[in-house]
Amino acid sequence: MLERNFTSNKKPLVSIVINYLNGIEFIHEALDSVIKQSYENWEIIFFDNGSSDNFDLELRKYKSFASKIKYFKNGETVNLANARNQALKKTQGEFIAFLDCDDLWHKDKLLNQLNAFTEDAIGCVYTNYIHFNKNGLRNTAYQKKMPSGDLYKELMFNDFICFSSLMIRREVFMETQIYFDPVLNFVEDEDFLIRISRDWQFGYIHSVLTDYRMHGNSLTANARLEFRDEEDYLLEIYSKEFDDFGDEESSFYYNILQKNRAV
C-alpha cells in the first residue's frame, strides 16, 4: 500500500469551511485552533450567513492571516445546507474540511488526516472526538475503534460521525456532484454522508483530534417534530435500496433508528 507523508512531499491545499451565524462567543477559539495546526497549507472559507454581530470587524485581529482567511457575507440568512453549498463554491483546496464555529481541532488534526488518505478509494476520513461543555465535562466519544471502509449500512442507522472531524476529497463533490440537500433543516449532514458512502470508502483515526462543544439548548416542540419527519424521510428513501430489506427487518431497523436518534 502506498503511504503518503505530507510532512515532506507535496503539500496539497486544504480548504476549511466555517459556516458562521452570530457565534462570536466561541469563534476565536475555533479560528485559533486552525491557525495552530502543524500542517500549514490551508485556507479558511469563512461564510457569514447574514450575521448581525459585525464579526467582520473582529477579523482585523487576524490581519497577518488575511491571505488565508477568506471572508464572505451572505445577503440573507439561509438554512445550513444552503450555506454549506454556497461556501463550497468558494473552496480551492484538493481536500475540504468542515469546522463548526464553536468546535475545536487539535494541532495535528489536518496532518494526520491527510496521511490517512492511503488509497484513492478513500473519499473521507473522520476522527475520534471529545464532547465538552462549559461545566468542565470532557468525554471521549468512541471508547473502541470505529468502523472504516464501506459504511453505507452503518450510516443508514446510526449518525455517529462528528462533522467537524471530517475531511473530504474534492473529487467527492466534483465526480459525484453530491452536495447538501437544501430542503433539509436538521439531517442535512447525515443525508450527505449516507449518499457519499454509496461510492466512497471512509477512513478512521482513533486518536482524539476534534473537540465538539455541547450546549444546553433544546429543540422546540415543532422542531422536534420536523426532525423526526426528516429522519423518517431518510429511512423511507434509503431502505428501498436494500434488496433484502423486508418488512420484519425494516421494522427492526426503524426501532433502532428511533432509539439511536431520540430527541
JODA-V251663 format. One record per pair of residues at least 12 apart in sequence whose ideal C-beta (glycine too) atoms are under 10 Angstrom apart, sorted by the first residue. I is the first residue (numbers start at 0). GAP is how many residues later the second one is. Records with the same first field share a line. If there is no record, write none. Layout:
I = GAP  GAP
This chain:
0 = 117  118
1 = 116  117  118
2 = 112  115
3 = 110  111  112  113  114  115
4 = 106  109  110
5 = 33  35  89  104  105  106  107  108  109  111
6 = 31  32  104  107  108
9 = 31  84
10 = 28  29  30  31  83  100  103
11 = 27  29  30  81  82  83  102  105  157  158
12 = 28  29  30  78  79  80  81  82  83  157
13 = 20  23  25  26  27  28  29  30  77  79  80  81  82  83  96  97  99  100  153
14 = 27  28  29  30  55  72  73  75  76  77  78  79  80  81  82  83  153  155
15 = 14  15  18  21  26  27  28  29  30  52  53  71  75  77  79  80  81  82  83  89  94  151
16 = 26  27  28  29  30  66  67  69  70  71  73  74  76  79  80  81  82  83  151
17 = 12  13  16  26  27  28  29  30  51  53  69  79  80  81  82  83  85  146
18 = 26  27  28  29  30  55  61  63  64  65  67  68  79  80  81  82
19 = 26  27  28  29  30  31  33  35  51  52  53  54  63  67  80  81  82
20 = 26  27  28  29  30  31  32  34  53  56  57  59  62  80
21 = 26  27  28  29  30  31  33  55  79
22 = 25  26  28  30  32  77  78  79
23 = 27  29  30  31  34  77
24 = 28  76  77
25 = 74  75  76  77  78  187  189
26 = 19  26  28  31  32  74  75
27 = 27  30  33  34  73
28 = 72  73  74  75  182  184
29 = 14  69  70  71  72  73  74  75  134  181  183
30 = 13  15  27  28  30  31  34  38  68  70
31 = 30  72  73
32 = 66  70  71  72  73  74  76  177  178
33 = 31  34  35  63  65  70  71  73  75  76
34 = 27  29  30  33  34  72
35 = 68  69  70  71
36 = 68  69  70  71  72  73  74
37 = 68  69  70  71  72  73  74
38 = 68  69  70  71  72  73  74  75  76
39 = 28  70  71
40 = 27  52  53  69  73
41 = 23  26  27  51  53  55  68
42 = 22  24  25  26  27  47  48  49  50
43 = 18  21  24  25  26  27  53  55
44 = 24  25  26  27  41  42  43  44  45  46  47  48  51  53
45 = 13  16  23  24  25  26  27  41  44  55
46 = 23  24  25  26  27  36  37  38  39  40  41  42  43
47 = 23  24  25  26  29  35  39  53
48 = 23  24  25  27  28  29  30  31  33  34  35  37  38
49 = 23  24  25  26  27  28  33
50 = 22  23  26
51 = 25
54 = 16  18  46
55 = 15  16  17
58 = 12
69 = 17  20  21  22
71 = 14  15  17  18
73 = 12  13
77 = 104
78 = 101  103  104  105  106  107  109
79 = 20  100  102  104  105  106  108  109
80 = 98  99  100  101  102  103  104  105  106  107  108  110  111
81 = 97  98  99  100  101  106
82 = 97  99  105
83 = 14  79  95  96  98  104  105  108
84 = 88  94  95  96  97  103
85 = 94
87 = 80  82  85  91  92
88 = 84  90
90 = 79  82
91 = 78
92 = 74  76  77
93 = 20  23  75  76  77
94 = 15  18  19  22  29  30  72  73  74  75  76  77
95 = 28  70  71  72  73  74  76  77
96 = 12  13  16  17  28  66  67  68  69  70  71
97 = 64  65  66  67  68  69  70  91
98 = 64  65  66  67  111
99 = 62  63  64  110  112  113
100 = 63  112
101 = 62  109  110  111  112  113
102 = 26  29  59  60  61  62  107  108  109  110
103 = 25  26  28  60  105  106  107  108  109
104 = 22  24  59  60  104  105  106
105 = 21  23  24  101  102  103  104  105
106 = 102
107 = 97  99  101
108 = 18  20  55  56  58  96  98  99  100  101
109 = 57  99
110 = 98
111 = 13  15  55  93  95  97
112 = 12  13  14  52  53  54  55  90  92  96
113 = 53
114 = 88  90
115 = 32  51  87  88  89
116 = 50  52  86
117 = 85
118 = 82  84
119 = 49  51  80  81
120 = 28  29  78  79  80  81  82
121 = 26  27  47  78  79  80  81
122 = 44  45  46  47  48  49  50  52  53  55  73  74  76  77  78  79  80
123 = 24  27  37  42  43  44  45  48  69  72  73  76  77  78  79  80
124 = 23  40  41  42  43  44  76  77  78  79  80
125 = 16  20  22  25  34  35  36  37  38  39  40  41  42  67  76  77  78  79  83  84
126 = 14  15  19  34  35  37  38  39  40  76  77  78  79  80  81  82  83
127 = 12  13  14  15  17  18  34  37  76  77  78  79  80  81  82
128 = 12  13  32  33  35  36  79  80  81  82  83
129 = 32  78  79  80  81  82  83
130 = 31  80  81  82  83
131 = 79  80  81  82
132 = 79  80  81  82  83
133 = 79  80  81  82
134 = 79  81
136 = 77
137 = 70  73
138 = 73  75
139 = 66  68
140 = 19  20  21  24  67  69  71
141 = 18  20  62  64  66
142 = 63
143 = 62
144 = 59  60  61
145 = 14  15  56  58  59  60
146 = 13  55  57
147 = 53  54  55  56  57  58
148 = 48  52  53  54  55
149 = 47  48  50  51  52
150 = 42  43  45  46  49  50  51  53
151 = 41  42  43  44  45  46  47  48  50  86  89  90
152 = 41  44  85  89  92  100
153 = 40  43  48
154 = 35  36  37  38  39  40  41  42  43  47  83
155 = 34  37  38  41  78  79  82  83  85  86  89  97  101
156 = 37  78  81  82  95  96  97  99  100  103  104
157 = 32  98  99  102  103
158 = 28  30  31  32  34  35  72  75  98  101  102
159 = 30  33  100
160 = 28  29  32  36  41  43
161 = 27  48  49  50
162 = 25  26  27  29  30  47  49
163 = 45  46  47  48  49
164 = 39  40  43  44  45  46  47
165 = 23  26  27  30  36  44
166 = 36  38
167 = 24  25  28  32
168 = 27  31
170 = 29
171 = 20  23  24  27  28
172 = 23
174 = 24  25
175 = 19  20  22  23  24
177 = 13  14  15  17  18  20  21  22
178 = 13  16
179 = 12  15
180 = 14  49  52  53
182 = 47  50
183 = 42  46  49  50
184 = 38  41  42  45
185 = 33  37  38  40  41  42  43  44  45  77
186 = 39  40  41  42  43  44  46  47  74
187 = 42
189 = 40  41  44  71
190 = 39  40  42  43  46  47
193 = 40  43  44  47
194 = 42  43
197 = 40  43
217 = 45
218 = 44
222 = 40
223 = 38  39
224 = 38
226 = 34  36
227 = 30  33  34  35
230 = 23  26  27  29  30  32
231 = 22  25  26
233 = 23  27
234 = 15  18  19  22  23  26
235 = 14  18
238 = 14  15  18
